[in-house]
Every structure is written in C-alpha cells, then in structure tokens.
Amino acid sequence: MRSGVRVTVALGLAQTLAWASTYYLPAMLAVPMARVLGLSPATVFAAFSLALVVSALVGPVAGRAIDRHGGRPVLMGTSGLFALGLAALSQVQGPIALFAAWAVLGLGMGAGLYEGAFASLVRLYGHGARDKITGITLLGGFASTVGWPLSTLMEQHWGWREACLGWAALHLLLGLPLNACVPRVGAASAAEPPAAPAVATTAEPEHRPPARPLLTAVLLSLVFAIAWFNSTAMAAHLPQLLQAGGATLAAAVTAGALVGPAQVAGRLLEFGVLRRLHPLLSARLAAAAHPVGAAILLALGAPAAMLFTVLHGAGNGILTIAKGNLPLVIFGAAGYGARQGWMMMPGRVAQALAPVLFGMALAQCGVASLWLTSALGVIAFAALMLLRR
C-alpha cells in the first residue's frame, strides 16, 4: 500500500511538472517569444499545435513500449526529452528552429503526459490502478496553478529563454528522480502484452471483453476527442467567450479562475462519492455538465458565467479520470498502453485544432459559438449512453 501511495504521489508531481512546462507554457510565453523572434503569436501557437500532432503519433508506440517494458524507462526518457526540447526552445532564432523544438517536446508529450502515467499504473497494478489514476489527476490538476505563475515569474525576472532553461533544469533535477520512483517490471513478449499486474495488491477480477470491441473503441475515442476539443477550446478562449456573453473583463477573469478548482473538486467527487459507481455512469454525468452549463449561460447571460465555468470545470475534471478508467474497466489491463495510445490519437488531433476552429466560431458567432461545443457534448453523452457496462 505504501509503495502504491509513493508511486502515485511521485507520478502526480511529475505530471504537474510535465503539464506546467509544456501544455500550459504558451499561454504565458507565446507573446514575449513572438516579440523577440519577430513572429506573430499565432505562429508560436501553430508550433505548439505541431507538438500536439506529434504527440498523437507517438502515443500508440509509447503505450506499446510501456506494455512490454513498464513505465519506468519510458517516463524517465520523457524527462530527458522535455529537458532537451525546452533547452532547444530557449535557443531558437527563427521559425524553423521553433517548430523543431516543439516537435521534440511533442515526442515527450506523447509518452510523458497522463496517458503514459495511466498506462504505467495499469502495467503495475492492473485493475487496482483505478484509484491511483484518480490520485494522479488530483495532483496534476494544479499544473496551471503552478505553471502559469512560475512561467510568468521567470519571464519577468530573467526572460523567456531563461524561463525555458529553468523548466528544463526542473525536469532533470526533479522530474527525472520522480519518474525513477516507478518500480521496474519484467519485459513481456511483443505478441502478448501482460494482463496481470506486476505488483499485485488484490486478486484480479475476471474480465469479459465487450461484445463489439471495435465499436466500443470508436465510441470511446469519439468521447475523448470531444472532451479534449471542448477542454482546449475553453482553455484558449474562455475569457473572450464570457465577455461575448455580456460579462466584464474582471468578471470573466474571475469566473475563468474557477475552472481549475472546479476540476479538482470534480476529481475529489469522483474519488469520494462517484467511486462507488461504475465509471461509465460518472462519465455520462460529466459529459452532460458542459451542455447544461452552456444552456444556462445562453439563457441567463453574464450572471450565469460562474455557474457555467464550475459545471464545465467539474465535468472536464471527471472526464480526465474517465480517459484512464473507462478503457481499463471495459477492455481490461491487457494491452492497455497501446490501446490507450490509439484511442487518444483523435483526441490529440482535436486538441490541436480546437483553438483555431473555436476561435473562428467565436469571431463569427460570439457567445452563440457555445452551440458548437454543446452539440459536441450532447454527441459525447449519446455515445456514452450507447455503451453498456
């Protein structure tokens, strides 16, 4: 038990660092980076989108490697990739080097974010990984809370290049030892990934595969892609969206600040009350949260801004856990890493497209652009309703 807690805490802290220094980096450094390089901020975000596409391509390969060899060597390798990519980013002088540095970071993101951590836990603990997956997301939920102020502080005192070097150093001094806390496991054959956990805590339940595995995988991939699209769209455009709905800038910023705490609250709810339910039921509730919140915002306007952000954040927090738990519960532990990589590939692509597509919708339709994300949320809810326990 103590070992499981230690691994969960170590991976949770490593995930906080990984998300803070990659996914949440452009929000604070894109503008100063673009100014020094003589580029537009849109070019910097395009390089970031390239990293997301690269991470989608890497995901299945990284998952298969974790299935065979365990998460320790893969996650330790991503610490090196993150450090290399951030160090390269600190030295760029033009667009080609910028895109190349983000491509290196994309390699690390494809293997070193939540999917890699989830697969590492499943490889170790099998079906007993469910609570540990929730524990990782609880700690990782503070990535923006830590990342945005720290990136801003380093940029203001030293500059954005030094900020990137500071994050690179943290990956070597902190991230690498944390990922090294993952226990070693024996290698499995390439043809037959392990079904049993490397560290047994309880007897593995007998697992029956779904009646239509391909359809089930497609439906889950669709749900996760929609979750990533809506999450990234809101992360990129939430203040402007709320202002388009009639909120003042101060009110929009205040409401937007509730998303992070709401995500953590949703994950605590999943860890407490909802853990007694099948994860499919909690995922359905979470998928409905964004459309319900959007309907209230469209009906009531600015006074409902905080309620919308709380519902969106809580639903997104629970869906993050569902991305790890639903494939485990439905398909079992065997081949989890590779399957997770394939099912998350559409989500990473959707994540890369979300800022541009939703930004275009927001520019054309204002707050009515919520009809797009709401319709997608309803589709995700319907897909989850088609799945059976």
C-alpha positions as CSV (number, residue, x, y, z in Angstrom):
1,M,0.0,0.0,0.0
2,R,2.8,2.4,1.0
3,S,4.6,1.7,-2.3
4,G,1.4,2.4,-4.3
5,V,0.9,5.7,-2.5
6,R,4.6,6.7,-3.1
7,V,4.3,5.9,-6.8
8,T,1.1,7.8,-7.1
9,V,2.4,10.9,-5.4
10,A,5.7,10.7,-7.4
11,L,3.9,10.4,-10.7
12,G,1.3,13.1,-9.8
13,L,4.1,15.6,-9.0
14,A,5.9,14.6,-12.2
15,Q,2.7,15.1,-14.2
16,T,2.2,18.5,-12.6
17,L,5.7,19.5,-13.9
18,A,5.2,18.0,-17.3
19,W,1.9,19.7,-18.0
20,A,3.0,23.0,-16.5
21,S,6.1,23.2,-18.7
22,T,4.5,22.1,-22.0
23,Y,0.7,22.3,-22.3
24,Y,0.5,25.5,-20.2
25,L,3.7,27.1,-21.4
26,P,2.5,29.0,-24.5
27,A,-0.3,30.9,-22.6
28,M,2.4,32.8,-20.7
29,L,5.4,32.8,-23.0
30,A,3.9,32.9,-26.5
31,V,3.7,36.7,-26.7
32,P,7.2,37.6,-25.4
33,M,8.6,34.7,-27.5
34,A,6.9,36.0,-30.7
35,R,8.1,39.6,-29.9
36,V,11.7,38.7,-29.6
37,L,11.7,36.3,-32.7
38,G,9.8,38.8,-34.8
39,L,6.9,36.4,-35.3
40,S,3.2,36.5,-34.6
41,P,1.8,34.8,-31.5
42,A,-0.3,32.7,-33.9
43,T,3.0,31.2,-35.3
44,V,4.1,30.2,-31.8
45,F,0.7,28.5,-31.2
46,A,1.0,26.8,-34.6
47,A,4.3,25.3,-33.4
48,F,2.5,24.2,-30.2
49,S,-0.2,22.6,-32.3
50,L,2.5,20.7,-34.2
51,A,3.7,19.3,-30.8
52,L,0.2,18.0,-30.2
53,V,0.0,16.3,-33.6
54,V,3.4,14.7,-32.9
55,S,2.2,13.5,-29.5
56,A,-0.8,11.9,-31.2
57,L,1.5,9.9,-33.5
58,V,3.8,8.9,-30.6
59,G,1.1,7.7,-28.3
60,P,0.5,4.2,-29.6
61,V,4.2,3.5,-29.8
62,A,4.8,4.7,-26.3
63,G,1.9,2.8,-24.9
64,R,3.1,-0.4,-26.5
65,A,6.6,0.2,-25.0
66,I,5.0,0.6,-21.5
67,D,3.0,-2.6,-22.0
68,R,6.3,-4.5,-22.8
69,H,8.8,-2.9,-20.5
70,G,6.9,-1.0,-17.9
71,G,6.6,2.8,-17.4
72,R,9.9,3.5,-15.7
73,P,12.2,3.6,-18.7
74,V,9.7,5.4,-20.9
75,L,8.8,8.1,-18.4
76,M,12.4,8.6,-17.4
77,G,13.2,9.0,-21.1
78,T,10.4,11.7,-21.4
79,S,12.1,13.7,-18.7
80,G,15.2,13.9,-20.9
81,L,13.1,14.7,-24.0
82,F,11.3,17.5,-22.1
83,A,14.6,18.9,-20.9
84,L,16.1,18.7,-24.4
85,G,13.1,20.3,-26.1
86,L,12.9,23.2,-23.6
87,A,16.7,23.8,-23.8
88,A,16.3,23.9,-27.6
89,L,13.4,26.2,-27.4
90,S,15.5,28.6,-25.3
91,Q,18.0,28.9,-28.2
92,V,15.7,29.3,-31.2
93,Q,16.3,32.2,-33.5
94,G,13.7,31.7,-36.2
95,P,10.5,29.7,-37.2
96,I,12.3,26.5,-38.3
97,A,14.1,26.1,-35.0
98,L,10.9,27.0,-33.2
99,F,8.9,24.2,-34.9
100,A,11.7,21.7,-34.4
101,A,12.0,22.4,-30.7
102,W,8.2,22.0,-30.2
103,A,8.4,18.8,-32.3
104,V,10.9,17.4,-29.7
105,L,8.5,18.5,-26.9
106,G,5.7,16.7,-28.8
107,L,7.7,13.5,-28.6
108,G,7.9,13.8,-24.8
109,M,4.2,14.8,-24.5
110,G,3.1,11.7,-26.5
111,A,4.7,9.5,-23.9
112,G,5.0,11.6,-20.8
113,L,1.6,13.1,-20.1
114,Y,-1.4,11.4,-18.5
115,E,-1.7,8.6,-21.0
116,G,1.8,7.4,-20.2
117,A,1.3,7.7,-16.5
118,F,-2.0,5.8,-16.6
119,A,-0.5,3.0,-18.7
120,S,2.4,2.8,-16.2
121,L,0.0,2.3,-13.3
122,V,-2.1,-0.3,-15.1
123,R,1.1,-2.2,-16.0
124,L,1.9,-2.2,-12.3
125,Y,-1.4,-2.7,-10.6
126,G,-3.9,-3.9,-13.2
127,H,-7.5,-3.2,-12.2
128,G,-6.3,-1.9,-8.9
129,A,-4.9,1.2,-10.7
130,R,-8.3,3.0,-10.8
131,D,-7.9,4.9,-7.5
132,K,-4.3,5.6,-8.3
133,I,-5.3,7.2,-11.7
134,T,-7.6,9.5,-9.8
135,G,-4.9,10.4,-7.4
136,I,-2.5,11.4,-10.2
137,T,-5.2,13.6,-11.8
138,L,-5.8,15.3,-8.4
139,L,-2.2,16.4,-8.2
140,G,-1.9,17.1,-11.9
141,G,-5.0,19.4,-11.7
142,F,-2.7,22.0,-10.1
143,A,-0.4,22.2,-13.2
144,S,-1.8,25.6,-14.4
145,T,-2.0,26.9,-10.8
146,V,1.8,26.2,-10.5
147,G,2.8,26.6,-14.2
148,W,1.3,30.0,-15.1
149,P,2.7,32.0,-12.1
150,L,6.1,30.3,-12.3
151,S,6.5,30.9,-16.0
152,T,5.4,34.5,-15.6
153,L,7.8,35.0,-12.6
154,M,10.8,33.6,-14.5
155,E,10.0,35.5,-17.7
156,Q,9.7,38.8,-15.8
157,H,12.9,38.4,-13.9
158,W,15.1,36.6,-16.4
159,G,13.4,36.5,-19.8
160,W,11.5,33.8,-21.7
161,R,14.7,32.0,-22.8
162,E,15.9,31.6,-19.2
163,A,12.4,30.5,-18.2
164,C,12.6,27.6,-20.7
165,L,16.0,26.7,-19.3
166,G,14.6,26.9,-15.8
167,W,11.9,24.4,-16.7
168,A,14.5,22.2,-18.5
169,A,16.5,22.1,-15.3
170,L,13.5,21.2,-13.2
171,H,12.9,18.2,-15.4
172,L,16.4,16.9,-14.8
173,L,16.6,17.8,-11.1
174,L,13.0,16.9,-10.1
175,G,11.1,15.2,-12.9
176,L,13.7,12.5,-13.6
177,P,14.0,11.4,-10.0
178,L,10.3,11.4,-9.6
179,N,9.7,9.2,-12.6
180,A,12.6,6.9,-11.4
181,C,10.3,6.1,-8.4
182,V,8.2,3.9,-10.7
183,P,9.2,0.2,-10.0
184,R,10.9,-1.9,-12.6
185,V,8.9,-4.7,-14.2
186,G,9.9,-7.7,-16.3
187,A,9.6,-7.4,-20.1
188,A,6.6,-9.1,-21.8
189,S,6.5,-10.6,-25.2
190,A,5.6,-8.3,-28.1
191,A,2.8,-10.6,-29.2
192,E,1.1,-10.9,-25.9
193,P,1.1,-7.9,-23.5
194,P,0.7,-8.7,-19.8
195,A,-2.8,-9.0,-18.4
196,A,-1.7,-9.4,-14.7
197,P,-0.3,-6.5,-12.7
198,A,3.4,-6.6,-12.0
199,V,2.7,-5.6,-8.4
200,A,-0.3,-7.5,-7.2
201,T,-2.4,-5.8,-4.4
202,T,-5.7,-7.7,-4.8
203,A,-6.8,-10.6,-6.9
204,E,-7.6,-9.5,-10.5
205,P,-11.3,-9.7,-11.3
206,E,-12.3,-11.9,-14.2
207,H,-12.8,-9.7,-17.2
208,R,-15.1,-10.2,-20.1
209,P,-14.4,-8.2,-23.2
210,P,-17.2,-6.1,-24.8
211,A,-19.4,-7.7,-27.3
212,R,-18.3,-5.3,-30.1
213,P,-14.8,-4.2,-29.2
214,L,-14.2,-2.2,-32.3
215,L,-17.4,-0.2,-32.0
216,T,-16.8,0.3,-28.3
217,A,-13.2,1.6,-29.0
218,V,-14.6,4.0,-31.7
219,L,-17.2,5.4,-29.4
220,L,-14.7,5.9,-26.6
221,S,-12.3,7.6,-29.0
222,L,-15.1,9.9,-30.1
223,V,-16.0,10.8,-26.5
224,F,-12.3,11.5,-25.6
225,A,-11.8,13.6,-28.7
226,I,-14.8,15.7,-27.9
227,A,-13.6,16.1,-24.3
228,W,-10.2,17.3,-25.5
229,F,-11.7,19.6,-28.1
230,N,-14.0,21.3,-25.6
231,S,-11.4,21.5,-22.9
232,T,-8.8,23.1,-25.1
233,A,-11.3,25.4,-26.7
234,M,-12.4,26.7,-23.3
235,A,-8.8,27.0,-22.1
236,A,-7.8,29.1,-25.1
237,H,-10.9,31.3,-25.4
238,L,-12.9,31.3,-22.1
239,P,-12.4,35.0,-21.1
240,Q,-13.3,36.2,-24.6
241,L,-16.3,33.9,-24.7
242,L,-17.7,35.1,-21.3
243,Q,-17.2,38.7,-22.4
244,A,-19.1,38.0,-25.6
245,G,-21.9,36.8,-23.3
246,G,-22.0,40.2,-21.5
247,A,-19.5,39.7,-18.7
248,T,-17.0,42.4,-17.9
249,L,-13.3,41.6,-18.2
250,A,-12.9,41.4,-14.4
251,A,-15.9,39.1,-14.1
252,A,-14.7,36.9,-17.0
253,V,-11.3,36.5,-15.4
254,T,-12.8,35.8,-12.0
255,A,-15.1,33.2,-13.5
256,G,-12.4,31.7,-15.6
257,A,-10.2,31.3,-12.5
258,L,-12.8,28.9,-11.1
259,V,-12.2,26.2,-13.8
260,G,-9.1,24.8,-12.1
261,P,-10.6,24.5,-8.6
262,A,-13.8,23.1,-10.2
263,Q,-11.7,20.4,-12.0
264,V,-10.1,19.4,-8.7
265,A,-13.5,19.4,-7.0
266,G,-14.9,17.1,-9.7
267,R,-12.0,14.7,-9.3
268,L,-12.5,14.7,-5.5
269,L,-16.1,13.9,-6.1
270,E,-15.1,11.0,-8.3
271,F,-12.6,9.8,-5.7
272,G,-15.3,10.0,-3.0
273,V,-18.9,9.5,-3.9
274,L,-18.7,8.5,-7.5
275,R,-16.0,5.9,-7.0
276,R,-18.8,3.6,-5.8
277,L,-20.5,3.9,-9.2
278,H,-19.4,2.3,-12.5
279,P,-17.1,4.9,-14.2
280,L,-19.4,4.8,-17.2
281,L,-22.2,6.4,-15.1
282,S,-19.9,9.2,-13.8
283,A,-18.6,9.8,-17.3
284,R,-22.2,10.3,-18.5
285,L,-22.9,12.9,-15.8
286,A,-19.6,14.6,-16.6
287,A,-20.3,14.7,-20.4
288,A,-23.7,16.4,-19.7
289,A,-22.2,19.1,-17.5
290,H,-20.8,21.3,-20.3
291,P,-24.0,21.4,-22.4
292,V,-26.1,22.0,-19.3
293,G,-23.9,24.9,-18.2
294,A,-23.8,26.3,-21.7
295,A,-27.6,26.2,-21.9
296,I,-27.9,28.2,-18.6
297,L,-25.3,30.7,-19.8
298,L,-27.1,31.2,-23.2
299,A,-30.4,31.7,-21.3
300,L,-29.3,33.9,-18.4
301,G,-26.2,35.7,-19.8
302,A,-23.4,37.1,-17.7
303,P,-25.0,36.3,-14.3
304,A,-24.5,32.6,-15.1
305,A,-20.9,32.9,-16.0
306,M,-19.5,31.4,-12.8
307,L,-22.0,28.6,-12.8
308,F,-21.0,27.7,-16.4
309,T,-17.3,27.6,-15.6
310,V,-17.9,25.5,-12.5
311,L,-20.0,23.0,-14.4
312,H,-17.5,22.9,-17.3
313,G,-14.5,22.5,-15.0
314,A,-16.1,19.8,-12.9
315,G,-17.2,17.8,-15.9
316,N,-13.8,18.1,-17.5
317,G,-12.1,17.0,-14.3
318,I,-14.2,13.8,-14.1
319,L,-13.7,13.1,-17.9
320,T,-10.0,13.3,-17.4
321,I,-10.2,10.4,-15.0
322,A,-12.6,8.6,-17.3
323,K,-10.0,8.7,-20.0
324,G,-7.9,6.5,-17.8
325,N,-10.5,4.4,-16.1
326,L,-13.1,3.5,-18.8
327,P,-10.6,1.7,-21.2
328,L,-9.4,-0.2,-18.1
329,V,-12.8,-1.2,-16.9
330,I,-14.2,-2.0,-20.3
331,F,-11.3,-3.7,-22.0
332,G,-9.2,-4.9,-19.1
333,A,-5.5,-4.4,-18.3
334,A,-4.0,-6.5,-21.2
335,G,-2.5,-4.3,-23.9
336,Y,-3.8,-1.2,-22.1
337,G,-0.9,1.1,-23.1
338,A,-1.1,0.5,-26.8
339,R,-4.9,0.6,-26.8
340,Q,-4.9,3.9,-24.9
341,G,-2.4,5.4,-27.3
342,W,-4.6,4.6,-30.3
343,M,-7.8,5.7,-28.7
344,M,-6.3,9.1,-27.6
345,M,-4.9,9.8,-31.1
346,P,-8.0,11.5,-32.4
347,G,-8.2,13.5,-29.2
348,R,-4.8,14.9,-29.6
349,V,-5.6,16.0,-33.2
350,A,-8.8,17.6,-32.0
351,Q,-6.9,19.3,-29.2
352,A,-4.5,20.8,-31.8
353,L,-7.4,22.1,-34.0
354,A,-9.6,23.3,-31.1
355,P,-8.1,26.8,-30.6
356,V,-8.3,27.7,-34.3
357,L,-11.7,26.2,-35.0
358,F,-13.4,27.5,-31.9
359,G,-11.7,30.9,-32.3
360,M,-13.2,31.2,-35.8
361,A,-16.6,30.3,-34.4
362,L,-16.3,32.8,-31.6
363,A,-15.3,35.6,-34.0
364,Q,-18.2,34.9,-36.3
365,C,-21.0,34.0,-33.8
366,G,-19.9,35.4,-30.4
367,V,-21.4,33.6,-27.4
368,A,-23.6,31.6,-29.8
369,S,-20.4,29.6,-30.6
370,L,-21.3,27.6,-27.5
371,W,-23.8,25.8,-29.6
372,L,-20.8,24.1,-31.3
373,T,-19.3,22.8,-28.0
374,S,-22.7,22.0,-26.6
375,A,-23.7,19.9,-29.6
376,L,-20.4,18.0,-29.3
377,G,-21.1,17.5,-25.6
378,V,-24.5,16.0,-26.4
379,I,-22.9,13.7,-29.0
380,A,-20.4,12.5,-26.4
381,F,-23.2,11.9,-23.9
382,A,-25.2,9.9,-26.6
383,A,-22.1,7.8,-27.3
384,L,-21.7,7.0,-23.7
385,M,-25.3,6.0,-23.5
386,L,-24.7,3.5,-26.3
387,L,-22.1,1.8,-24.2
388,R,-23.1,-0.9,-21.8
389,R,-21.5,-2.0,-18.5
